[in-house]
Amino acid sequence: MSRLHGTKDFWIGALRVEGPAFRTAIAEADPTAAVPSCPDWTVTDLVHHLGSFYGWVAGLVTSGSTEQPAPPATSEGLPTGTAAIDWWQREFDRLIGVLDGLDAESPAWNWAPQPKRVGFWHRRVAHETALRRWDAQTAIVSVEPIEAKLAADGVTELLDTWLPAGQRLSTEPRHGVAQLVAVDADQEWFLRLRGEGVALLDTDTILDSDDPHARLHATGTASDLLLALWGRIGFDVIDVTGDTTLLTALRTG
């Protein structure tokens, strides 16, 4: 099983699905309602977060610079109620137009050990929107899984971007190989944990006769794997055998 290699068109297509789904959820929810998957956040906080993120990304990808930009502005002074939804929509429409018009190879800063190219943000915005759509749906108790191919790419992003950037929740050093399998996306991942470090192994170079001696096996749908690794759901929703501390060590947030 080889991993999906996403493209600009793939991520823009995902945005065109996940963005409207996010709007549907926030329009149905009470703006002051708590978001169960995001402690201490209300629906309005979630709207402000995602809309501000869109505006920040739009600025950095059009700057032509690979220098680190100023952090996103605070939510102070942003609209509330139905006006917040309209504001979010404008930010979404603007960003999707910007990203759709940019070459993925154009220069743009990012915070990860990845090429400083706009394509990083095609991917990152798609996954941030999908995850926040899921968060918004928890506020209306009507969650839908993340589409299998998008979720599988989200698992890969977490493993090849977030973890190498040091975004592991656990500070405990762990050693051993972990295998993750997304049964609905025909994809698998092998990770080697070495203390505080983690390396995503290239499954295309692992021959059928090779045994990576995985100490942990975790199998489930791509959406459940992704949501569990992001701490949105428990590991009890996936089939886990072996050293579970390795799985905990792969969580980010």
Summary of the structure (lengths in Angstrom):
residues: 253
radius of gyration: 18.5
end to end distance: 27.2
largest distance: 60.3
contacts: 780
relative contact order: 0.14
helix: 45%
strand: 15%
